[in-house]
Amino acid sequence: MRIATWNVNSITARLPRLLAWLESSGTDVLCLQETKCTLEQFPAEALREAGYESAVNATGRWNGVALLSRVGLADVVTGLPDGPDYEGVQEPRAVSATCGPARVWSVYVPNGREVAHDHYAYKLRWLEALQKAVAADAAKALPFAVLGDFNIAPTDEDVWDPALFVGATHVTPAERAALAALREEGLSDVVPRPLKYDHPYTYWDYRQLSFPKNKGMRIDLVYGNAPFAAAVKDSYVDREERKGKGASDHAPVVVDLDV
């Protein structure tokens, strides 16, 4: 079984690439983030024609998540249970479902913007709610993983130049402590192979030739419970999909399971 996560940075803008990648990669379950569309705009029919069911949490603007599956979708939960609001709204940042033999969450963790910003405090509250929400699924015998764009680099090795990030979001002790607390629910970080260079970055800014210079970050993560981690045969960053015209600024992270 092949499971992947990908921040597509607008599913409508990236749809031809997405459909081509699904066909070429043989992915069974794909977690999407930053769909940037409403439910009405989501291309469910095109994906259905490609063989994928969709579970979607989207309201437009800058957020939105989805699960695509060709091995079934059951027990769908839209949203983060007891998740915090931001400016009076619970943003569409989580969706979960049972896909064949595994339980999967697709999450798009808030960016945080700046440490002094209200969005940073919201990010930490959101991560606390995520930890509580996944605890029951993580404890089950069923392979389970929460995948997505966490907007946190777990260690200094996960950013191309740690000195440039001092005092910035994505690397603060509080954010990393929230990831550690999530792992304490029995989850482990499934670190992918990079395919090129020495570290598996998953995001490169569009500016300043960041991708050709490999000035990246590993912020797209896969956290699996013990049954999930034990089933992992391989994992890699599909760096090729970050190349070329019209690419997302994130690359897919792919996990192969023996289930």
N, C-alpha and C positions, 0 to 999 in steps of 0.2 A: 504494500500500500504506500502510495506517495502522497505526502501532505506538504503544503508550501504556504508561505506567508509573503505578501507583497503589498507595499504601499504604492498604489498605482498613480497617485497624484492626478485624479480625475479619470473615472472609468469611461466617460464618453470620449474624452480626448485620446485615451489609450486603447479603445476597444479593438481596433484591428490588430494591434500588437498582442493584446491579451488573448484574443481568440487563436491567433497563430501560435502563441506560446503554450496555451493549453493543449493544442493538438500535438505540438512537437515534443513537449516535455512529458506527456503521459501522466499528468497530475490527477489524482483522484479527488483530493479535497484542497481547495485554495481559500485561505483567509485573506480578505482584501481590506485595506484601510484607505482613508482619504478618498472616498468615492466621489465626493463633491457633486452630488446629484440628489434630487428628490426621489421618492419611491416611484413616482410616475415616470421619471426620466431613466430609471435603472433599466438596463437592456436585458431584462429577464428572458424575453422571447428569443433573442439571438443566442443567449447562453443555453437555453433549453434546446434549441436546434443543434447546439454543439454537444449536447448530452448531459448538461449540468442543471440540477435544481439549485435554487437560490434562496437563501435566508438573508434578509436585508434590514438594516437599521439606518435610515438615511432621511434627512430633512432638507438637504441642500447645503448651501454655504460651504464651509471649509472642512467639514468632518465627514462622517459616514463610514460604516463598516458593512461587510457582507461575508457570507460563507457560500462557496460554490462546491457542490458535491455531485459525483456521478456514482456514489455508492450508498445513496439514501440520506435523508434529512429527517430526524425525529426529535421530539422533545425540544423544540426550538424555544429559546428564551431571548427576547429582544430587550436590550438595555442592560444596565448594571443594577442588580437588585440593591436597593437602599443606597444607590449612588448619589453623590452630591449634585446640586444644581450649580450652574454658573450663570449669573445674572438672571436668575429665576427660571432657568430651563435646564433639564437634564439633556446634555448633548448626546448625539448618537455615536457612542464610542465603544459599544460592546454588543456582540451577538454570539450565542452559543447553540450547539446542537450535537446530537449523536449522529455520527457519520459512519455507517457500517460498524466496524468493531471498535471504534474510538469515540471519545467525547472530546469536543474541540471548542475552544473559545477564540474568537477573533477580536482583538482589542486595539484601540488607538488611544494611547495614553496622552493626556493633555501635554502641550509643549512646555508650559510654564513661563515662557517669554523672558522675564527677568526675575531675579531672586526677590526683589522688593515688590513685585507685581502681585495683584490679587490672584492672577492665574497660576502662580507658583504655589500659593497656599492651597488653591483648588486642586492642583495636581497631586499634592501630598494627601489630601482628603480622598481623592479619587483612588489612589493606589491603596490606601487603607481599606476602602470599601471593596476593592477588587480582591484583596487578600481574604477578607471575610466571605466574599461571594464564591470563591473557588474552593474553599476548604473542603466542602462536602464532596465535590467531584474529585478532588485530588486524593482523597482518602479511600476511594473505591478501588476495586480490583480491575476495573475497566481501564485500558490505556487512556490517559487524559493529558491534554496539553493546552496551555494558553499561549497563543502565538500572536505576534503583531508588532506594530511600531510602538515601542515603549518610550521613545524620546529620552532614554537614559543610556549612557555608556557604562557598563558594569564596572570597568576598571580603567586605569590610565592607559593601558595597552590598547583599549578600544577606541582611542582617538589618535589622530595622526600626529598631533603635537600638543601634549597636555599643558604645556606652558601657556598656550594661547587661550585655554579655557578656564584659567584660574578666575574664580568669582562668577562664572557663568552658569546658567542652568545646564542640565544634562549630565553634570559630573559632580554635583554637590554631595557632601556626606549624607544629607537628609534623603536625597533621591536614591542614592545607593543603599542606604539603610532600609528604605522601603522595598527595594528589590530583594535584599537579604531576608526581610520579614516574609516576603512572598515565598522564597525558597524554603523557609521554615515550615511551610505547609506540606512538605514532602516533595517539593519540586526541585529539579536540577536543570541547569543551563545546558541545553544541547548546542554545543559550539560547532558551527559548520566549518568545513574546509574552505580556504579562500580561493582555490583554483589558480590564482596568480598572486605574486608577492607573498609576504610572510604573515599577513593578518587578515581575517575575514571581515573586512568592512562591508557594510550593507547600504550606506548612504554617502553620497558625494554631492556637495552643493553644485548648482549649475554655474556659479560664478568662478572666475579666476582659474579656469582650467583645472578645477579640483579633481575631476575624474581622471584625466590623462596623467596628472601628477600624483594620483592615489592619495589625495588629501581627504581621507574619509573618516567615518565613524561606524562602529557597530552598535546600532540602536534598534535593529529589528531582531527580536529575540524569540526563542522557542523554549518554554519552560514546561517540562514534562514530569509526570509522577513516575514512581519506580517501574510500574508495568510498561509505561511508554518508553522510558529510557532504556529498559532492558531489551525492547524490541527494535531499537534503532540499529540499522545496518550501515547507514551512511547519511551524511548531511553536508551540504555545500551551498555556497553563494553562487547563484547563476549570474556571474559578472557580465556575461555576454549581453544580457538583456538591458544593461545600463548603457550600452553603446548605441550610437547612431541617432539619427534625427527622430525627434518625438519621443524619446525615452523618458521614463520617470526618473526622478533623482534618487530613487531607491532601486535595489536589485532584489529579485526573489530569493528567499532562503528556502531550500528544499530539504525535506527529511524523508528517507526511505525506511519503512518499518516492515519487520517480519511478523505480520499478524494475520 
